[in-house]
Each structure stands twice: as C-alpha cells, then as structure tokens.
Amino acid sequence: MEFEFFLLLFGLFVVATLYSSVGHGGASGYLAVLSLTSYGMMSAGWLKQHVWCLNLIVASIAFFNYYRKGFHISKLTWPFIITSIPFALFGGFLVVDGAIYDTLLSIILVWAAYRLLKIDNVNESGKVNIPSLKTSLPIGGGIGFVSGIIGVGGGIFLSPIMLLNKWASAKNIAATSALFIWVNSAAGITGAAISGQLMIDFEILMPFSMMVILGGIIGSRFGAVNAHEKTIRRLLVVVLILAATKRGIELLF
C-alpha cells in the first residue's frame, strides 16, 4: 500500500505538471491515475469531488501565472462561463451509462488531437477573434453540462474548440481554460454540497494537494513563461491522447 501510494502521488505530480502547462486542472489525468489504484474502487461521487478539489488548486495556479503574464482576456472568457455554471450544476445530478459515454468521449478526444496535429496555421499572431454570444453561450453551457456529468473542469473540450476556430493564441486560450475549469469545478462541488452528497476526505486530500501544487507551479510557469505557442499546442495534443487512453482503459477493465 505504501509503494502504491507513493506511485499515486508521483502520478498526480506528473499529471498536474503536464496539464497546468496548457492551463488545465488535470481532472481527466487524476481520474486515470486513481482508476489504476485501489482508490479506483471508490464511488463516482467520491472520485469526482476529490478531483474537482485538485482542479481548483491547479487551475488557480495556472490562471495566476498566465494572468500575471498578461494572457487573460476577460471578454473572451466570460461568455463561456456564464452558461457553464448552471449547466455544470445540473449535469452533476445526472447519471449516464459509463460504457456508452466513455466510447463517445474517447472518439471525440482522439479526433480533437488529430485535428490539432494537422493544423499548421493556428492563431499565433496574438490577434483575438472573440466569438459572438450566440456561439460562445451554447458552447459554454454544453461543456459545463458534460463536465458536471463526468467530473472534469471542461478545459479538455474548450481548448481544442477555441484553437481550431482560431479565436486566440494558445496562451490566451490557456488562461481562459484555467478560469473556466476553476468555475466549473467549484460549481460541481457546490452542487454536491447542496444535494447533501459531499464526501471529501481531507486526510487523503492533503497529500494529494501537496503534490499537485508542486506540479502546478512547475508546469504553469513553464507554459506561461518559457514555452513557445507551438509547444503549448503539442502539449495539449498529449493531454487529449492521455484523456482518451484513460477512457479506453476504463472500457477494457
């Protein structure tokens, strides 16, 4: 058990480092790591709530570093957040058949990774093309709804959509994703508390939190300060593939 716990903590650190470099909280990665240990036997509610807590920590660190470097554009972010909050709360109350959902989600994530790899002329000029409200509001609501169901922050969906539509540079999008993830994770935890289903084990959460804090600081500083725009996009592809692989593992085992 001690060796397994050590490997788990190391896995959480790696996930936090990788995901925070692209402005993500790491929920899908944390779920992947936990599912490969004895903690994978815990209830879906327990897993979702602990992952949301880790998301809050890492996404806040990522947002701070990207915001400090001037990459956050509020007009780009808030339209997605407005509708994501209520739908994330609503999605948290629903249960969807795991096999069907995991299959569809894996296909979507692989497709998004493929699309990003094929695109050579992404927006790296720094020019921001803010989408209309009739575009951003439904996207924010839809992602918030899905995020509430499966227990993630939604950045894994929002970032590819924004990059593929060339609405901003990779670092601008990373800043938007970090705040979007934080809000959705907070909404998920709030929904669990309101419904009387809160089951957070702070004794377990503390060592988890220490590792993701360290990973979040390292990863987000690298992404916001040192990484080139193309590097951020390639890291996002890795994140998408890891998330899809996690879903595939769940289907097989």
Buried (B, 14 or more C-beta within 10 A) or exposed (E): EEEEBEEBBEBBBBBBBBBBBBBBBBBBBBBBBBBBBEBBEBEEBBBBBBBBBBBBBBBBBBBBBBBBBEBBBEEBBBBBBBBBBBBBBBBBEEEEEEEEBBBEBBEBBBEBBEBBEEEEEBBBEEEBEBBEEEBBBEBBBBBBBBBBBBBBBBBBBBBBBBBEBBBBBBBBBBBBBBBBBBBBBBBBBBBBEEEEBEEBEEEBBEEBBBBBBBBBBBBBBBBBEEBEBEBBBBBBBBBBBBBBBBBBBBEEE
